[in-house]
Amino acid sequence: MSTAVHTAHHNDAVKGLGRAGMACYGVVYVIVAYLALQVAFGGGGQEADQTGALQEIASTSFGAVVLWVLAVGLLAFGVWQLLMAAFSYKWHEEGRKRTFKRIGAAVRGFVGISLGIAAIRTATGSGTQSGDQKQKQMTAELMSLPAGRIIVGLLALIVIGAGIASIVSGFRKSFMKDLETSQLPKSHWVERLGQVGYIAKGLGIAIVGVLLGIAALDANASEAGGLDSALRTLAGQPFGTVLLVVVAAGFAAFGIYAIAAAKAHRT
């Protein structure tokens, strides 16, 4: 079984589908950026998260077709990332760095598969929970466990840590080590897009972690929230509209980076 999985990891078709899926992942972030701008200026009815992006696509003329294409791509991206979590990142020295890279790939794998399933459910009209609803439900279930507040608090620290790691990756440009830059005709621009994108994405993740932490402190699951809640929390701060426009631009940059860098990602 493990031999077959290892062989699949090196299969050119699997790599090609995975890279195409990474581009689909980027498209979702570009649409999230558009929805974040609507939140910034008080318009739009969709939630500014990945689920909202899928629903926004569904509302267009060819939405169902596009959703099916995205579903295939996102599922392929998820499987590709899980294979990378198991066998890849050998260009990093063995140790903590490689382990963190593989953990990140595993998380992206589950996110990709989850988004692919959500795209199918949206395309077929089955309905799907928003990111905020999922977050609140998960937090409530964890809170009901013995030491639930402690578990949620620890999870909040992990999420905040993941956000900070993304921000640091953006400043250090360490994400470029995962790309074959010779495959990028405009590697300088890809690097800049990645910097801005990773910092913005990290900020969004960190705010989600802060909301989880507040929920743990107050023992109130309704105070938790996903990306939409994080962006609306940011919008409610002084100069919130300006901050949210900047973050939206960062999400767009990350999406374009993912599309542009897909063909050059190491496997």
C-alpha positions in Angstrom: 0.0 0.0 0.0 2.7 2.5 1.0 4.6 1.6 -2.2 1.6 2.4 -4.3 1.1 5.7 -2.5 4.8 6.6 -2.9 4.5 5.8 -6.6 1.5 8.0 -6.9 3.5 10.9 -5.4 6.0 10.7 -8.3 3.3 10.2 -11.0 3.4 13.1 -13.5 -0.4 13.1 -13.9 -0.8 13.4 -10.1 1.7 16.2 -10.0 0.0 18.0 -13.0 -3.4 17.7 -11.4 -2.0 18.9 -8.0 -0.5 22.0 -9.6 -3.7 22.7 -11.5 -5.5 22.4 -8.1 -3.1 24.9 -6.6 -4.2 27.4 -9.2 -7.8 26.6 -8.3 -6.9 27.3 -4.7 -5.5 30.7 -5.8 -8.8 31.5 -7.7 -10.7 30.9 -4.4 -8.5 33.4 -2.6 -8.9 36.0 -5.4 -12.7 35.8 -4.9 -12.3 36.0 -1.1 -10.4 39.2 -1.7 -13.3 40.6 -3.7 -15.7 39.6 -0.9 -13.5 41.2 1.7 -13.7 44.5 -0.3 -17.5 44.2 -0.2 -17.3 43.9 3.6 -14.9 46.9 3.7 -17.4 49.1 1.9 -20.6 47.7 3.5 -21.9 45.8 0.5 -22.6 42.2 -0.6 -24.4 39.3 1.0 -21.8 36.5 0.8 -19.5 35.7 3.7 -15.9 36.8 3.1 -14.4 33.3 3.3 -13.8 30.3 1.1 -17.3 29.0 1.4 -18.6 32.5 0.5 -16.3 32.5 -2.5 -17.9 29.2 -3.7 -21.4 30.6 -3.2 -20.4 33.8 -5.1 -19.3 31.6 -8.0 -22.6 29.7 -7.9 -24.5 32.9 -8.4 -22.9 33.5 -11.8 -24.2 32.3 -15.2 -21.8 29.4 -15.6 -21.4 28.9 -11.8 -22.2 25.2 -11.8 -19.7 24.4 -14.5 -17.0 26.5 -12.8 -17.7 24.9 -9.4 -17.3 21.4 -10.8 -13.9 22.4 -12.4 -12.9 23.9 -9.0 -14.1 20.8 -7.2 -11.9 18.5 -9.2 -9.0 20.9 -8.9 -9.3 21.4 -5.2 -9.7 17.6 -4.5 -6.6 17.0 -6.6 -4.7 19.8 -4.7 -5.7 18.2 -1.4 -4.5 14.7 -2.4 -1.3 16.2 -3.8 -0.6 18.1 -0.5 -1.2 14.9 1.6 1.2 13.0 -0.6 3.8 15.8 -0.1 3.2 15.7 3.6 4.1 12.0 3.6 7.0 12.0 1.2 8.2 15.5 0.2 10.2 18.5 1.3 13.5 16.6 1.2 15.1 19.8 -0.1 14.9 21.1 3.5 17.3 19.7 6.1 15.8 16.9 8.1 14.5 18.2 11.4 12.1 20.8 12.6 11.8 22.8 9.4 10.9 19.8 7.3 8.5 18.6 9.9 6.7 21.9 10.0 6.6 22.0 6.2 5.0 18.6 6.1 2.5 19.5 8.8 1.6 22.6 6.8 1.1 20.5 3.6 -1.2 18.1 5.6 -3.3 21.0 6.8 -3.6 22.3 3.2 -4.4 18.8 2.1 -7.4 18.6 4.4 -8.4 22.2 3.5 -8.3 21.4 -0.2 -10.4 18.3 0.1 -12.9 20.1 2.4 -13.2 22.9 -0.1 -13.6 20.4 -3.0 -16.4 18.7 -1.1 -18.0 22.1 -0.4 -17.7 23.0 -4.1 -19.6 19.8 -5.0 -22.3 20.4 -2.4 -22.7 24.0 -3.6 -22.8 22.8 -7.3 -25.5 20.2 -6.5 -27.5 22.6 -4.2 -27.0 20.4 -1.2 -25.9 23.3 0.9 -22.9 23.7 3.1 -22.2 25.4 6.4 -20.3 28.7 6.4 -16.8 28.9 7.9 -18.2 30.8 10.8 -20.9 28.2 11.5 -18.4 25.4 11.4 -16.0 27.3 13.7 -18.7 28.0 16.3 -20.0 24.4 16.1 -16.5 22.9 16.5 -15.8 25.3 19.4 -19.0 24.4 21.1 -18.3 20.7 20.8 -14.8 21.1 22.2 -16.1 23.3 25.0 -18.5 20.5 26.1 -15.5 18.2 26.8 -13.7 17.9 30.1 -11.1 20.7 30.2 -12.8 22.0 27.0 -11.8 25.7 27.6 -8.2 24.6 28.0 -8.3 22.6 24.8 -9.8 25.6 22.9 -7.2 27.9 24.4 -4.4 25.6 23.3 -6.0 25.4 19.8 -6.1 29.2 19.7 -2.4 29.4 20.5 -1.7 26.9 17.7 -3.8 28.9 15.2 -2.1 32.1 16.2 1.2 30.4 15.9 0.3 29.3 12.3 -0.7 32.8 11.5 2.6 34.2 12.8 4.5 31.5 10.9 2.8 32.6 7.7 3.7 36.3 8.4 7.3 35.4 9.1 7.5 33.3 5.9 6.3 36.3 4.0 8.9 38.6 5.5 11.7 36.1 5.1 10.6 34.9 1.7 11.2 31.4 2.8 8.3 30.1 0.6 10.5 30.7 -2.4 12.6 27.7 -1.4 9.7 25.5 -2.4 9.7 26.8 -5.9 11.9 26.0 -9.0 12.5 29.6 -9.8 14.0 28.7 -13.2 10.4 27.7 -14.2 9.2 31.3 -13.4 9.7 33.8 -16.1 8.9 36.7 -13.7 10.2 35.2 -10.4 10.8 38.7 -8.9 7.1 39.5 -9.2 6.0 36.1 -7.9 8.3 36.7 -4.9 6.7 40.1 -4.2 3.1 38.7 -4.6 4.0 35.8 -2.3 5.4 38.2 0.4 2.3 40.3 0.5 0.0 37.3 0.3 1.6 35.3 3.0 1.6 38.2 5.4 -2.1 39.0 4.7 -3.1 35.4 5.0 -1.1 35.1 8.2 -2.9 38.1 9.7 -6.3 36.6 8.9 -5.3 33.3 10.5 -4.0 35.0 13.6 -7.2 37.0 14.1 -9.2 33.7 13.8 -6.9 32.4 16.6 -7.5 35.5 18.7 -11.3 35.0 18.4 -10.9 31.4 19.5 -8.8 32.6 22.5 -11.6 35.1 23.5 -14.2 32.3 23.2 -12.1 30.1 25.5 -11.6 32.9 28.1 -15.3 33.8 28.1 -16.5 30.2 27.8 -18.7 31.4 25.0 -18.4 29.4 21.7 -20.5 32.1 19.8 -17.5 34.4 20.1 -15.4 32.2 17.9 -15.5 32.6 14.2 -13.8 31.8 10.9 -12.2 34.1 8.3 -15.4 36.1 7.8 -15.6 37.0 11.5 -11.9 37.8 11.5 -12.3 40.3 8.6 -15.4 41.9 10.1 -13.5 42.2 13.4 -10.7 44.0 11.6 -13.2 46.2 9.8 -14.6 47.3 13.2 -11.3 48.7 14.3 -10.1 52.3 13.9 -9.2 52.8 10.3 -10.8 49.4 9.8 -11.9 50.1 6.2 -8.3 51.0 5.2 -6.9 47.9 7.0 -9.4 45.6 5.4 -8.7 47.0 1.9 -5.0 46.4 2.5 -5.7 42.8 3.7 -8.0 42.2 0.7 -5.2 43.3 -1.6 -3.0 40.9 0.2 -5.5 38.0 -0.3 -5.6 38.9 -4.0 -1.8 38.9 -4.1 -1.7 35.4 -2.5 -4.3 34.1 -4.9 -2.3 35.4 -7.9 0.9 34.1 -6.4 -0.7 30.6 -6.0 -1.8 30.7 -9.7 1.5 31.9 -11.0 3.7 29.7 -8.8 1.7 26.5 -9.3 3.7 25.1 -12.2 7.0 25.8 -10.4 6.2 24.2 -7.0 8.7 21.5 -6.1 7.3 18.0 -5.4 
